[in-house]
Amino acid sequence: MKAHFANALWVTSSLAEWQHFTHAAEHLAKTQEQLLSHYLRSNANTEYGVKYGFASITSPKQYQSRVSMTSYDDYLAYTQRISDGFPLVLTSEPVRMFEPSSGSTNASKLIPYTAHLKAEFQRGIAAWIFNLYTHTPKILGGTAYWSVTPLTGGKQTTSGGIPIGFESDSAYLSPLGQWLISAIMAVPDSVKYFADVNTFRYATLLNLLLHPDLRLISVWNPTFLTLLLAALPDWWDSLIHDIAVGKMTAPHTNLDVLFRFAPNPSLASRLRYINPADYESIWPDLTLISCWMDGPSTPYAYQIAEKFPNVIVQGKGLLATEAFVSFPLAGLEGGVLAANSHFFEFVDESGEALLAHQLCIGKTYSVVVTTGGGLYRYQLHDMVEVVGYWKQLPRLRFIGKADHISDWFGEKLEEHFVARMLQNVFLDFRITPNFAMLAPEETKEGMCYVLYLDSNVHFNIATFAQALDSALRANFHYDYCRKLGQLDSAQVVRITNGAETYLRACQLRGQKLGNIKSSILQKTIGWHSCFELQGSE
């Protein structure tokens, strides 16, 4: 099946969900109330539904007054019972699988997935696909790279036999979507079986080079793509050789069985005359790159835009393991609320929980969701700003994690404050970091915050550290801890391979390589021993 035909069929199959979504956009309050009513009726006889009297709740206001807001810890006993095989715990539907959370601020969590929750994700994806392809029709003409991440833990199940983890990122799609995406994928799903990162990247790059018609790249973390492409110069000659002979060889000779393909000496000859850093000559038809662009990912998304100056870089919107919150619409800032996927609430600065139709432009909120997977008034701890509206739907920009606060002595450093502060300091010193992360660290003198900085720009570390500490002291609580001597002055440590090291450390925590989120602030100590140090002061 040719890619153009598969793409066209995918767009056509997404039309109905786009129409449902636009109807929801014109009837926001009614759509949300209907969704909540369905959850309550369907799950009234579950353990959770009986506890909170779902059967007698008749309005969103009653729901908010009777059911408390929750966090993941509130579900530990319930998910354990589900894991052991008990039915009717959180949902009337059976739990098909648990998906490990790949967030950057908490330990690994297992999120229950039902058929209904998967369908809720598919609604948002289909609406996004329809808007994306119809507004960027050039994408229809070629292949796409949808990030595939290596499997590191193998197949796992709970004590009750429930699978843990999707085998592929494409499993979020409908069966038709999975079949169609396999026809347009530039990189086959089988590369996920390479647990070794270098082997995985080599195989991925080889397949990408075999598709000069590449039109779309979709990844999560922008550093996933920059690190992948950074290996091209070192492997360039070997990759070209493999393309010419038709199999994957050195430095991975034992893997050629999986990747036999027709020799293409003409493509190999063309690539020999291209600089491996000239990505737009390698893939001349590449039209759009989709990745995270908000919050801590912003500087890394800018790096992608610099490497591909003639390619559209589109933000992902806000997607969590637990819920599909928003997705981008072509030409508009922010992600539009996925109004017919879940029931949403938004907690304002005063602590009041508002409904989706009650938000104001310019205000910030923390997102709360109720989903078909059995999470009720669940706090995602994602902070968003309303940047506008599309029809009746708020357009949201992700700011940072509301629960991502480092607080050892009462300093209460929040991620979005740290991100804004660092942006200003970098601007003053004319630094564009390759990687930057602030973390608490124990020293001989006590405790301080250390900025681990990977940058090609030369600067005076002592002067920069003074500016950093001064900027941090704009936070009243941090300044108070400094005055009391609970915290020493902030330090700066120059590092190399910062993004690579961070990804590797997160993998060791069980997170999927492609889903690891950028984090400008860490709450835990011990990072000093992880990084390759250039120098410190």
Secondary structure, 3 states (H helix, E strand, C coil): CCHHHHHHHHHHHHHHHHHHHHHHHHCHHHHHHHHHHHHHHHCCCCHHHHHHCHHHCCCHHHHHHHCCCECHHHHHHHHHHHHCCCCCCCCCCCCCEEEECCCCCCCCCEEEECHHHHHHHHHHHHHHHHHHHHHCHHHHHCCEEECCCCCCCCCEECCCCCEECCCCHHHHCCHHHHHHHHHHECCCHHHHHCCCHHHHHHHHHHHHHCCCCCCEEECCCHHHHHHHHHCHHHHHHHHHHHHHHCECCCCCHHHCCCCECCCCHHHHHHHHCCCCCCHHHHCCCCCEEEECCCHHHHHHHHHHHHHCCCCEEEECCCECCCCECEEECCCCCCEEECCCCCEEEEECCCCCEEEHHHCCCCCEEEEEEECCCCCCCEEEEEEEEEEEEECCEEEEEEEEECCCEECCCCCCEEHHHHHHHHHHHHHHCCCCCCEEEEEEEECCCCEEEEEEEECCCCCCHHHHHHHHHHHHCCCHHHHHHHHHCCCCCCEEEEEECHHHHHHHHHHHCCCCHHHCCCCCECCCCCHHHCCEEEEEC
